[in-house]
Amino acid sequence: MLAVYLSRGVLLPIMRVTRQIERIGKGDFSATEYVPAGHAHDPLRGLQERLQSMANQLASAQDDLQRQVRQVTQALREKKEEAELANQAKSRFLAAASHDLRQPTHALGIFISRLAQLSHDEHTAELIRNLESSVMAMQNLLSGLLDISRLEA
């Protein structure tokens, strides 16, 4: 009988601490194990209190981490939206610039073609051919750039 009584005095506190540890292990940091009033001299009461203190600190740290994750997530969303708006603005600019940039280069090509139709000495004709070649290269580069911007959009 004495052995049973003594074993309860040790076994029950160990079971309470074990349950508390299991709850903490499952993430239930608010779980406190009730210690009956008759067990004021519970040898593991101090351990239980320290476990609960640790659980409270873990709960606080978890709350802080969740708050930080929410803040960083919100900041990333805002940065993503800014980047998308900047990309849209760039696309609108390139679309508007497409006409404004192609028109003068096309006109320049027409003027050079007309100039080439006139009679010139060989040296001037060579300069006109070089000029025409340069304008064609510029038009091709501009078209490529604007085509890439259209594909990107």
C-alpha positions in Angstrom: 0.0 0.0 0.0 2.8 2.3 0.9 4.6 1.5 -2.4 1.4 2.3 -4.3 1.0 5.6 -2.5 4.7 6.6 -3.0 4.6 5.5 -6.7 1.5 7.8 -7.2 3.4 10.6 -5.7 6.2 10.2 -8.3 4.2 8.7 -11.2 1.4 11.3 -11.3 3.8 14.3 -11.4 5.9 12.6 -14.1 2.8 11.9 -16.2 1.7 15.6 -15.8 5.1 16.8 -17.0 5.1 14.2 -19.8 1.7 15.5 -21.0 2.9 19.0 -20.9 6.0 18.2 -22.9 3.9 16.4 -25.5 1.6 19.4 -25.9 4.5 21.7 -26.3 6.0 19.3 -28.8 2.8 19.6 -30.8 2.9 23.4 -30.8 0.4 23.9 -28.0 2.4 26.5 -26.1 -0.5 27.6 -23.9 -1.1 24.1 -22.4 -0.6 24.1 -18.7 -1.1 21.0 -16.7 -3.3 21.5 -13.7 -1.6 20.6 -10.4 -4.2 19.8 -7.7 -4.1 21.7 -4.5 -3.3 18.6 -2.5 -0.1 18.3 -4.5 1.6 21.5 -3.3 4.7 19.5 -2.4 4.8 18.1 -5.9 8.6 17.5 -6.5 8.2 18.3 -10.2 6.1 21.4 -9.8 9.2 23.7 -10.4 10.0 21.7 -13.5 6.4 22.2 -14.8 6.6 25.9 -14.1 9.9 26.2 -16.0 8.4 24.2 -18.8 5.5 26.6 -19.0 7.8 29.6 -18.9 9.7 28.1 -21.8 6.4 27.4 -23.6 5.4 31.0 -23.1 8.7 32.2 -24.6 8.3 29.9 -27.5 4.8 31.2 -28.1 6.0 34.8 -28.0 8.9 33.9 -30.4 6.4 32.2 -32.8 4.1 35.2 -32.7 7.1 37.5 -33.5 8.2 35.3 -36.4 4.7 35.1 -37.9 4.4 38.9 -37.6 7.8 39.3 -39.4 6.7 36.9 -42.1 3.5 38.9 -42.7 5.5 42.1 -42.9 8.1 40.8 -45.3 5.4 39.2 -47.4 3.5 42.5 -47.6 6.8 44.3 -48.5 7.5 41.8 -51.2 3.9 42.2 -52.6 4.4 46.0 -52.7 7.8 45.6 -54.5 6.3 43.2 -57.0 3.5 45.7 -57.7 6.0 48.5 -58.1 8.0 46.4 -60.6 4.9 45.5 -62.5 3.9 49.1 -62.7 7.4 50.1 -63.9 7.3 47.4 -66.5 3.9 48.5 -67.8 5.1 52.1 -67.9 8.2 51.0 -69.9 6.0 49.1 -72.3 3.7 52.1 -72.8 6.7 54.3 -73.4 8.2 51.9 -76.0 4.9 51.6 -77.7 4.5 55.4 -77.9 8.2 55.8 -78.9 7.9 53.2 -81.6 6.0 55.5 -83.9 7.9 58.6 -82.9 11.2 56.9 -83.5 10.4 55.1 -86.7 8.8 58.0 -88.5 12.0 60.2 -88.6 14.2 57.3 -89.6 11.8 56.3 -92.3 11.6 59.9 -93.6 15.4 60.0 -93.5 15.5 56.8 -95.6 13.1 58.4 -98.2 15.2 61.6 -98.4 18.4 59.5 -98.9 16.7 57.4 -101.6 15.6 60.6 -103.4 19.1 62.1 -103.1 20.6 58.9 -104.6 18.4 59.3 -107.6 20.0 62.6 -108.5 23.2 62.8 -110.5 26.4 63.1 -108.4 30.1 62.7 -108.8 31.5 59.3 -107.7 32.7 60.6 -104.4 29.3 62.0 -103.4 27.5 58.9 -104.7 29.8 56.8 -102.4 28.9 59.0 -99.4 25.2 58.6 -100.2 25.5 54.8 -100.4 27.3 54.8 -97.0 24.6 57.1 -95.6 21.9 54.8 -97.0 23.6 51.8 -95.5 23.8 53.5 -92.1 20.2 54.5 -92.1 19.1 50.9 -93.0 21.2 49.5 -90.1 19.7 52.1 -87.7 16.2 51.1 -88.9 16.9 47.4 -88.5 18.3 47.9 -85.0 15.3 50.1 -84.0 12.9 47.6 -85.4 14.5 44.8 -83.5 14.5 46.8 -80.3 10.8 47.7 -80.6 9.9 44.1 -81.7 11.5 42.8 -78.5 9.6 45.4 -76.4 6.4 44.3 -78.1 7.1 40.6 -77.4 7.9 41.4 -73.8 4.7 43.4 -73.4 
